[in-house]
Amino acid sequence: MSDNPTRPGTTIGQLAPPELAPGPGYSHVVTADPPHRLVVISGQIALDSSGELVGPGDLAAQTRQVFTNLRHALAAAGAGWEHVLKLSYFVRDVTQVPLVRAVRDEFLPDGVRPASTLVEVSALFRDDLLIEVEALAAVPT
């Protein structure tokens, strides 16, 4: 397996098995050596702190709000993007994945490539939501 260096300030490593096609902006395997505290973040949607939808009908704006919410949730747990092991995406329109990746790249630091899953869904819990993203992180203890 091909190893990428560990992320700065962490013992989180990213592996790129040569038998697998390179992932655009994600890693196939992410490891966290002990000791770490696991942080699980519920799916975040495009609601601001007052519960108002940001970007009705605008996937880029909604994705930006989702990643802003993820950043706040990570910070509340004492974590940052460098601690994220995995992101799971639920999108209404899979043809818009390049846009989602572009917004994601505005938030993730260079070299941070969490493992990822992306699923197209027919609906989210509200009809006006276009994306939901959940995160798994590991913070050194």
N, C-alpha and C positions, 0 to 999 in steps of 0.2 A: 504494500500500500504506500502511496505517496503521502508524505506528511507535509502540511503547511505549518509554519511556526505557531506556537501558542499565541493567543491574543495578549497584548501588553497588559501587565498587572493582573493576569489570571493564570490559572492552570487549565484553561479551556483550549482544546486543540481541535483542528479541523482536518479531516482526512479526505483524500481524493483517490479512491481506488482506481487504478489505471484501467480496470475492466469496465468501468462505468463512464458514460459520456459526461463531459463537464457540465455542471449545472449553471445556468445564467443567474448569478447573484446568490446562489445558495450552495451549501455543502451537503454531500450525501451522508456524511458521518461527522458528528460533533461529539467530543468527549469532554468530561469534566472530572479531573482527578480530585480525590478527597483532600482536605475536608471542604465541603460546600453545603450551603443551605438551599434547598429547592424552593423556587418561587414559581407559582402557577397563576397566570393572569387570565381571567375570564375573557371571552370574546368581547372586544371593544368595537363600538359602533360610532357613527358620526354625530353623537350628541355632545354639545358643549356642557360646561359645568352647571348651567341653568336648565339643562334637559332639552334645549332647543336643537333641532336638526341643523347641521351645517352643510350647505351645498345641496339643496334639493335638486335631484336630477343630474348632479355634477359629480361623476366618479372621482375625478382628481381632488376636488375639494373635500369629498367625504373621506377619501383615503388619507389625505393630509390630517384631517381631524382624528381619524382612527389612530394614526401613528403618533400624533400629539398626545392622545389619551393613553396610549401604551407607554410613552415616555414618562408621563405623570405617574402611572401605576408602577413602573419600574423604580422610579425615584422614591416612591412611598415605601418600597421594600428594600431600599438601600442598594439598588441595582442600576446598571446602565446597559446600553446596547451591547457592550462588550461581554456581558454576562448571559445574553440570550442564546439558548441552545436551539430552540425551534420556534418557528412561526407557522401557524395554521390559518390559511385564508379560505374564506367562504365568499364567493363572488356571484353576482347575478348574471354576468356576461363574461364568459371566459375569453372572448375575442379582445377584451380590453386589458388583458394581462400586461402587455408592454407599458401601458399607462401606470398600472399599479406598481410595476417594478421600478419605473422612473421615480415615482413618489417615494417608494421605499428607499431608494438610493439617496434621496435627499436627507434621510434620517440616519441610516446606518453608516458608521465610520468605515473608511477604507479598510479592507481586510476582514471585516466582520461579515461572515457568510453563514448565518444559522441554517440548520436543516429546515426544510420547508415542505408543506403540503398545501396544495391549492385545489379546491373543489368548486365546481360550478353548481349552484343551487337554484331551484326554481323560485324560492322565496326565502326571506328572512322574517323575523317576527313582526316586522312592520313593512308594509308595501313600499314605503319611500326610502328604505335602506338599500344600498347597492353593494355594501361590503361589510364584513365582520372579520376581525383578526384576533386570534388568541396567541399567547406567548408562554413559553417555558424557559425559565432562567435558572442559573446556579451561581450563587454568590459565595465567594470564599469566606470561611468563618475564622 
